[in-house]
Each structure stands twice: as C-alpha cells, then as structure tokens.
Amino acid sequence: MNRIGFYIAAGLLALMILSSTVFVVDQRQLAVIYALGEIKEVVSEPGLKFKLPPPFQNVVFLDKRVQTLDSQESRPIFTAEKKSLIIDWLVKWRISESRQFIRNNGTDIRNLEGRLIPVVQAAFNEEITRRTVRGVLAGERDKVMQDVRKRLEEEVKAFGIEIVDVRIKRVDFVADITDSVYRRMESERKQVANELRSQGGAEGEKIRADADRQREVIIAEAYRDAQKLKGEGDAKASALYADSFGRDANFAQFYRSLDAYRAAFRNRSDMMVLDPSSDFFKAMRGSGTAAGGAVAAPAPRR
C-alpha cells in the first residue's frame, strides 16, 4: 500500500510539473516568457508551447489585436483665430515591439493609455492651432488627422506600439460660443427672410401698379369707344329728328312739349304752380294742329 501511494504521489507530482511547463498561445495573443525576472523569449505563433517550470520561467500574455483609445475629456483647443473648439478623437493602435512595450508600460494596457492620451492631445493642439475654424470643420479635416498620425508614429515608438489610424469623431464650439454662433445664424436667416419679403413686396407693388395701369387704359379705351358710339348714335338721332321736324313743324313743337313735360315731371315729388290755361299745357289741351288737323294730347294728370 505504501508503495502504491508513493507511485500515485509521484505521478501527480510529475503531472503538476509537466502542466507547469506547457502553455497554449492563442492567435490573438503574444506570450512573453520571463526567466528569473528577465524577458527570455516572445512567442507570437499560436499553438502548444513549452517552458521551464516556475520559478525558473513564467509566462505573461499580451493582447496583439488592434486597440482603441478614445478621448477621455473634452478640452477646448484654440484655433488660429483664437476660437475655442472641442475635439473628440479616437486612436487605433497595437503592440509592435513587445519587449519595448513591457519595459516602458509593464503588462497592463491601462498604463500605456494613461501615457498616450497626453501625447495625442498635444499633437491635436499643435495641428489645430495652425488652422482656422473653417479648415478644421471642413476643408482640412482629413489633413489634420493625417498630420496627427504622422506626429504620433514618431513619438510612440518608445512605447513599443504602432499607430493604425487616427480619427476625429466630433468638432464643436464651447457652450457660450455655440450660443453666439446660433444667434448669429438666426440673425442672418432673419435678414435674408426680410430681404426676400421686401423683394416680394416690391414685386407685388410693381405687379399691382402694372395691373392698375392696364385697367385704366382699358377703361379709357372703353370710354372712348362708348363716347364715339354715343356720338354716332346722337348724330343719327339728330339727323332723324331734323328730318322729322322738317316735314312737320307742329310735330316738332309737340315733341319739344313732351320733352318739357318729361323734364318737369321727372319725380312724383316735384311740384309746379301754374295756370291751366297757360301755354305750357297747350299740347295737353289738344289745341295744336298738324298737317291741317288737330294734334291730340292726353289730359294732364292731377
């Protein structure tokens, strides 16, 4: 029994020693083998690997995938016109020299991010202060990102990493400047609206004036034509009256009497005080003659 127990204990010990000498490297990782506190080897190929058991050798794994660093806080950056802008950015990076990375940052990625953020912010400060607001917002935005990336590629070599990409996520004014910009934009839009309204009013007045002129011209031409027709009608009527009056003088006198009656008794409220035997009612009394005969006329209404 003691011999069997010994074999079992020896087997377990051998298994523990063997398991401590074997490790697996994932394709997303780098394996750094330490020998008595010094970096002995960096394994980048995935698969089953071997090492000496602790404390002779230890293994630390690093993530070799592309990492993303976002701006932690939005600090205003002054442009060439001394305008404050808020820049939100991100940087894509990965480990290129694992030995250099560990010497400068240890095995914790957060140590690198704490040192990299000020470097990126300083690079953006250098590039933004050389440009105008319009250039940062539109024309030179891609150029800013390219120049910042070039600066970082040189400065981060000591960190054991390489820069994959640099991007600007958002560019905005600080709060008080944003309000003033919005107010200026609103004022400009109101000015444009007022100009359009004034132009529309002027065009409306022009159209109305032209319409009134055309109306006056049409009315004047119509009045002219009407007067012309009326004159022609009056001329024909006068010719007919003259011909009729020339044929019979008594008829002419009788017709003139009718016109006088028509003018005198135009309204029922009109009142005249006359002697019935006066010459005014001569036509009504039937005393006139025409062509040797009497001209009958209706008796006046009382």
C-alpha positions as CSV (number, residue, x, y, z in Angstrom):
1,M,0.0,0.0,0.0
2,N,2.8,2.4,0.8
3,R,4.4,1.6,-2.5
4,I,1.2,2.3,-4.4
5,G,0.6,5.5,-2.6
6,F,4.2,6.6,-3.4
7,Y,3.6,5.9,-7.1
8,I,0.4,7.8,-7.1
9,A,2.0,10.8,-5.4
10,A,5.0,10.7,-7.7
11,G,2.7,10.6,-10.7
12,L,0.6,13.5,-9.5
13,L,3.8,15.5,-8.9
14,A,5.2,14.7,-12.3
15,L,1.8,15.7,-13.9
16,M,1.9,19.0,-12.0
17,I,5.4,19.7,-13.1
18,L,4.5,18.8,-16.7
19,S,1.5,21.0,-16.7
20,S,3.5,23.9,-15.4
21,T,5.9,23.5,-18.4
22,V,3.1,23.6,-21.0
23,F,1.1,26.6,-22.2
24,V,-1.1,27.5,-25.1
25,V,-0.7,30.6,-27.1
26,D,-4.0,32.0,-28.6
27,Q,-3.8,33.5,-32.1
28,R,-5.0,36.9,-30.6
29,Q,-2.2,36.9,-28.0
30,L,1.5,37.3,-27.5
31,A,3.3,35.2,-24.9
32,V,6.2,36.7,-23.1
33,I,8.5,34.2,-21.3
34,Y,10.3,35.5,-18.2
35,A,13.4,33.8,-16.9
36,L,14.3,35.0,-13.4
37,G,12.6,38.3,-14.0
38,E,14.1,39.0,-17.4
39,I,12.4,38.6,-20.8
40,K,13.8,35.5,-22.4
41,E,11.5,35.0,-25.3
42,V,8.4,36.4,-27.0
43,V,6.2,33.9,-28.7
44,S,3.8,35.2,-31.4
45,E,2.9,32.0,-33.2
46,P,-0.2,30.3,-31.8
47,G,-0.1,26.7,-30.6
48,L,1.2,24.5,-27.7
49,K,4.5,25.7,-26.3
50,F,6.9,24.5,-23.6
51,K,8.9,26.3,-20.9
52,L,10.7,25.5,-17.7
53,P,8.6,25.2,-14.6
54,P,8.3,28.0,-12.1
55,P,10.2,29.7,-10.6
56,F,12.7,29.3,-13.4
57,Q,10.3,30.6,-16.1
58,N,7.0,32.4,-16.1
59,V,4.6,33.4,-19.0
60,V,2.7,36.7,-19.4
61,F,0.1,37.1,-22.2
62,L,-0.5,40.4,-24.1
63,D,-3.3,41.2,-26.5
64,K,-1.9,41.8,-30.0
65,R,-5.2,42.9,-31.5
66,V,-5.9,46.5,-32.6
67,Q,-6.8,48.6,-29.6
68,T,-9.0,51.7,-29.5
69,L,-8.1,54.8,-27.4
70,D,-10.9,57.4,-27.0
71,S,-10.5,60.9,-25.7
72,Q,-11.3,60.9,-22.0
73,E,-12.3,64.5,-21.6
74,S,-13.2,67.3,-23.9
75,R,-10.7,70.2,-23.5
76,P,-11.1,73.4,-25.6
77,I,-8.4,73.9,-28.3
78,F,-7.7,77.4,-29.7
79,T,-7.6,77.8,-33.5
80,A,-5.6,80.3,-35.5
81,E,-8.3,82.9,-34.9
82,K,-8.3,82.3,-31.1
83,K,-11.6,80.5,-31.3
84,S,-12.2,77.6,-28.9
85,L,-13.1,74.2,-30.3
86,I,-14.0,70.9,-28.6
87,I,-12.4,67.9,-30.3
88,D,-13.4,64.3,-29.7
89,W,-11.0,61.9,-31.2
90,L,-10.0,58.2,-31.2
91,V,-6.7,56.4,-32.0
92,K,-6.3,52.8,-33.2
93,W,-3.1,51.2,-32.1
94,R,-1.4,47.8,-31.5
95,I,1.7,46.3,-30.0
96,S,4.6,46.2,-32.4
97,E,7.6,45.6,-30.0
98,S,6.5,43.5,-27.1
99,R,9.9,43.9,-25.2
100,Q,9.8,47.6,-25.6
101,F,6.2,47.7,-24.6
102,I,6.8,45.8,-21.4
103,R,9.9,47.8,-20.4
104,N,8.0,51.1,-20.7
105,N,4.5,50.1,-19.7
106,G,4.5,46.8,-17.9
107,T,1.9,44.3,-18.9
108,D,-1.2,46.4,-18.1
109,I,-2.6,48.3,-21.2
110,R,-4.1,50.9,-18.9
111,N,-0.6,52.1,-18.1
112,L,0.0,52.8,-21.8
113,E,-3.3,54.6,-22.3
114,G,-2.5,56.9,-19.4
115,R,0.7,57.9,-21.0
116,L,-0.6,58.0,-24.6
117,I,-3.6,60.4,-24.0
118,P,-1.5,63.5,-23.3
119,V,0.7,62.7,-26.3
120,V,-2.3,62.5,-28.6
121,Q,-3.9,65.7,-27.1
122,A,-0.7,67.6,-27.6
123,A,-0.5,66.5,-31.2
124,F,-4.0,67.7,-31.8
125,N,-3.2,71.0,-30.1
126,E,-0.3,71.6,-32.4
127,E,-2.3,70.9,-35.5
128,I,-5.5,72.8,-34.6
129,T,-3.7,76.0,-33.5
130,R,-2.2,76.2,-37.0
131,R,-5.6,76.2,-38.8
132,T,-8.8,78.2,-38.9
133,V,-12.2,77.1,-37.8
134,R,-13.4,76.6,-41.3
135,G,-10.4,74.5,-42.1
136,V,-10.9,72.2,-39.1
137,L,-14.6,71.8,-39.7
138,A,-14.5,71.2,-43.5
139,G,-11.6,71.8,-45.8
140,E,-8.6,70.5,-43.8
141,R,-10.2,67.9,-41.5
142,D,-8.6,64.9,-43.3
143,K,-5.2,66.7,-43.3
144,V,-5.4,67.3,-39.6
145,M,-5.9,63.6,-39.0
146,Q,-3.1,62.7,-41.3
147,D,-0.7,65.1,-39.7
148,V,-1.6,64.0,-36.2
149,R,-0.9,60.4,-37.2
150,K,2.5,61.3,-38.6
151,R,3.4,63.0,-35.4
152,L,2.3,60.0,-33.3
153,E,4.1,57.5,-35.4
154,E,7.4,59.0,-34.4
155,E,6.6,59.8,-30.7
156,V,5.1,56.4,-29.8
157,K,7.9,54.2,-31.0
158,A,9.4,54.4,-27.5
159,F,6.2,52.8,-26.2
160,G,6.6,49.7,-28.4
161,I,3.4,50.3,-30.3
162,E,2.3,51.4,-33.8
163,I,-0.5,53.8,-34.8
164,V,-3.0,52.2,-37.1
165,D,-5.4,55.1,-37.5
166,V,-6.4,58.5,-36.1
167,R,-10.0,59.9,-36.4
168,I,-11.8,63.0,-35.3
169,K,-15.3,62.0,-34.1
170,R,-16.7,65.4,-33.3
171,V,-15.8,69.0,-33.6
172,D,-17.9,71.6,-31.8
173,F,-17.7,75.0,-30.2
174,V,-17.8,75.5,-26.5
175,A,-21.2,76.3,-25.0
176,D,-21.1,80.1,-25.0
177,I,-19.6,80.3,-28.5
178,T,-22.2,77.8,-29.7
179,D,-25.0,80.1,-28.4
180,S,-23.4,83.1,-30.1
181,V,-23.0,81.2,-33.4
182,Y,-26.6,80.1,-33.3
183,R,-27.8,83.7,-32.6
184,R,-25.7,85.0,-35.5
185,M,-27.1,82.3,-37.8
186,E,-30.6,83.2,-36.7
187,S,-29.9,86.8,-37.3
188,E,-28.5,86.1,-40.8
189,R,-31.5,83.9,-41.6
190,K,-33.9,86.7,-40.5
191,Q,-32.0,89.2,-42.6
192,V,-32.3,87.0,-45.6
193,A,-36.0,86.5,-44.9
194,N,-36.6,90.2,-44.6
195,E,-34.8,90.9,-47.9
196,L,-36.9,88.3,-49.6
197,R,-40.1,89.8,-48.1
198,S,-39.1,93.3,-49.2
199,Q,-38.3,92.0,-52.7
200,G,-41.6,90.2,-52.8
201,G,-43.4,93.3,-51.6
202,A,-41.7,95.4,-54.3
203,E,-42.6,92.9,-57.0
204,G,-46.2,92.8,-55.7
205,E,-46.4,96.6,-55.9
206,K,-44.9,96.5,-59.4
207,I,-47.5,94.0,-60.5
208,R,-50.4,95.9,-58.9
209,A,-49.2,99.1,-60.5
210,D,-49.0,97.5,-63.9
211,A,-52.4,95.9,-63.4
212,D,-53.9,99.3,-62.3
213,R,-52.3,101.0,-65.4
214,Q,-53.7,98.4,-67.7
215,R,-57.1,98.7,-66.0
216,E,-57.1,102.5,-66.5
217,V,-56.0,102.1,-70.1
218,I,-58.8,99.6,-70.8
219,I,-61.4,101.8,-69.1
220,A,-60.2,104.8,-71.0
221,E,-60.3,103.0,-74.3
222,A,-63.7,101.6,-73.5
223,Y,-65.0,105.1,-72.5
224,R,-63.5,106.5,-75.7
225,D,-65.3,103.8,-77.8
226,A,-68.5,104.3,-75.9
227,Q,-68.4,108.1,-76.4
228,K,-67.7,107.5,-80.0
229,L,-70.6,105.2,-80.4
230,K,-72.8,107.5,-78.4
231,G,-71.8,110.4,-80.6
232,E,-72.5,108.4,-83.7
233,G,-75.9,107.5,-82.3
234,D,-76.7,111.0,-81.2
235,A,-75.7,112.2,-84.7
236,K,-78.1,109.7,-86.3
237,A,-80.8,110.6,-83.9
238,S,-80.3,114.3,-84.6
239,A,-80.5,113.6,-88.3
240,L,-83.7,111.6,-87.9
241,Y,-85.2,114.3,-85.6
242,A,-84.2,117.1,-88.1
243,D,-85.8,115.2,-91.0
244,S,-88.9,114.6,-89.0
245,F,-89.1,118.1,-87.7
246,G,-88.6,119.5,-91.2
247,R,-91.5,117.6,-92.5
248,D,-94.0,118.8,-89.9
249,A,-93.4,121.9,-87.7
250,N,-96.4,121.1,-85.4
251,F,-95.0,117.7,-84.7
252,A,-91.7,119.3,-83.8
253,Q,-93.4,121.7,-81.4
254,F,-95.4,118.8,-79.9
255,Y,-92.2,116.7,-79.4
256,R,-90.5,119.6,-77.7
257,S,-93.5,120.0,-75.4
258,L,-93.2,116.3,-74.5
259,D,-89.5,116.8,-73.6
260,A,-90.5,119.7,-71.4
261,Y,-93.1,117.6,-69.7
262,R,-90.7,114.8,-69.2
263,A,-88.1,117.2,-67.6
264,A,-90.7,118.9,-65.5
265,F,-92.5,115.8,-64.1
266,R,-89.4,113.6,-63.7
267,N,-90.2,112.8,-60.0
268,R,-93.5,112.5,-58.2
269,S,-92.4,114.8,-55.5
270,D,-91.9,117.7,-58.0
271,M,-94.4,120.4,-57.7
272,M,-95.3,123.3,-60.0
273,V,-97.9,126.0,-59.5
274,L,-99.2,127.1,-63.0
275,D,-102.3,128.4,-64.6
276,P,-104.0,125.6,-66.5
277,S,-104.7,128.0,-69.4
278,S,-101.0,128.8,-69.8
279,D,-99.1,127.9,-73.0
280,F,-97.2,125.2,-71.0
281,F,-100.3,122.9,-71.1
282,K,-101.2,123.8,-74.7
283,A,-100.2,120.3,-76.0
284,M,-102.2,118.6,-73.3
285,R,-105.3,120.6,-74.2
286,G,-105.1,119.4,-77.8
287,S,-105.0,122.9,-79.2
288,G,-102.1,122.1,-81.5
289,T,-102.6,121.2,-85.2
290,A,-100.5,119.2,-87.5
291,A,-101.0,119.0,-91.3
292,G,-104.2,120.9,-91.1
293,G,-105.6,118.8,-88.3
294,A,-105.6,118.8,-84.6
295,V,-102.9,117.1,-82.6
296,A,-104.5,115.2,-79.7
297,A,-102.7,115.0,-76.4
298,P,-103.5,113.3,-73.2
299,A,-105.1,115.4,-70.5
300,P,-102.7,116.3,-67.6
301,R,-103.0,114.1,-64.5
302,R,-104.0,115.9,-61.4
